[in-house]
Amino acid sequence: MTTILVLREEEIRRAATRREALEVVREAFGALARGEARLPDVIYMDIQEFDGDVHVKGAHMKGSPHFSVKVAGGWYGNPERGLPVGGGLVAVFSAETGVPEALLLDNGFLTDLRTGAAGALAAEHLARPSLRKVAMIGAGLEARFQLRALADVRVVGAAVAWSRTRPRAEAFAREMAEELGIDVAVADDVESAVRDADLVVTATPSRGPLVRAEWLAPGVHVTALGSDGPDKQELDVGVLARADVLVVDDREQSSRKGELHHALEAGAVTPDRAAAELGDLVLGRHPGRTADDQVTVCDLTGLGVQDVAVASLALERARAMGLGTALES
């Protein structure tokens, strides 16, 4: 007989904090860069007739007592149905025996949390310390996580948000201004949001480029995280061509389905200039930004090592707090 701990979203939110997530995700990228992580290929399904997509990601890090498998997706018409865009769950197993240990019914929370942490890591190494203007392209849940995590590692003076649906951008602006105590404006278009920004975050399901290179100011940092499938794209390939420093979370994965994929396919970036990996910056193998006027770009496609890191964090904290429901099987 085995016991599986079931954790619901509210319990997971109590167990896994943003700052703790940043540190375990930092460790996960370091482990990946050292060759201490097993990262199988992602299973990706594009369910276009229902405007949805789903990813299945797994990973194990050397020395970790757990491995995990996550199923998460986005259904982009859900707000009109009164449902959240993101959803999913994470199954955690014993790395020693393979026995299931926990089922985390997080509804996509851990994906948002770990992606926010990766965005914060990118900003730590690639953005200037003080950010007068941050442009948020996209105004959903992940954009909120990104701005919160960014404010943990950088001084944010003000932000501006753009969304295809203006009421969403307006709601984002109200909520984040109150929560972070900064001015958050709403832009009429992507160009006006991006121009003169010190940092740009793209967090959309776009299937065509939104941000163009000629709109970017010297010294800007761009974090793109929506291109997690081969048909998704948020940056014009000229943005990557213009970058003085180009970083990806995983070179192989980004070459197949990230912004880097589109730039390589178009010939805007050559394979010999493919990119540094975020783990190399974490370990100090790459200097990241070295001058204030450099344009830096980080392409985040989302990795299973991030998922197992935050899932293990949530499970360990939840056990210590006495949270969850034990099921015998």
C-alpha positions, 0 to 999 in steps of 0.5 A: 500500500502506498500513500499519495499526498493530494495538494490543492491550489490554495495549499500550494500557494501557501507552501511555495513562495515567490522568493523561495521559487526564485532560489530553487529555479536558480539552482535548477538552471545551475544544475542543468548547466553542469549536466546534472539534469535529465530533461526529456523532449516535451510533448506538445499538442496544439488543439487549434479547433478549441484555441488551446495547447498543452505541454507535458514536461518531465525532469529529474535533477541529480541528487533530488529525491523526486522526479516530476511530470507536468501537464499544463496548457492554455485555452485562450478563449476561456476568459469569455467562458468565465474560466482561467486561461491556464490549467494543469497538474503536476505528478511527483514521484520518488526518484529512488523507487518510482512510487507516486508521492504527490499529485499537485492540483495547481491549476497552472500556478506552479507554471506561472510561479517558475516562469516568473522566477526565470524572468527575474533571473534573466533580469538579474543578469541582463537588465540594468539595476534601475528601470524607469519604464517596463513594458508588459506586452500581454496582461494576463496572469503570467504578466502579473507574475513577471512584474511581481518577480521583476520588482523583487530583483530590480527597482521598477519606476513605472510600467505600461501594459498592452493587451489585444483586449484593452479592458484586460490591460486596464484591469492589469494596470489597476491591480498592479499599481495598487499591489506594487505602489508604482504607476502603471499606464495602458498603451494603445499599441505595442509600439508606444508601449515598447518605445523608450522602455528599459525592459520589455516582457512579452507574455502572450500566445501570439503566432506572429511578431509583435515587437520590432527591433527599430522600436527598441531603445539602446540598453533595453532588455527583452524577456520573451516567454510566450513562444513555447510552441513552434508556431508561436512568435512574439519578437520579429527576428530582427530583435534577435539579430540586433541583440548584443547579448542573446540568451536562451533557457535551453539552446536545443529546445529554443532552436526547435520552438522558441524565438531562436527557432524563428531567427535561425529559420529566417537566417537572422541569427546563424547557428555559430552565434546561437546563444548563451544559456541562462544556466551559464549566466547563473554559474558565472560562465557568461558575463551577461550584460557588460555595458549599459547601452547593450541590447539584451534578449532572453528567450524562455521556452519553459523547462521541466527542471523548473517544474520539478524544482518548484514542485519539490519545494511545494511538496516539502513545505506542504508536508512540513506545514501539515497540508494536503489530503493523504490517499491510500492506494 
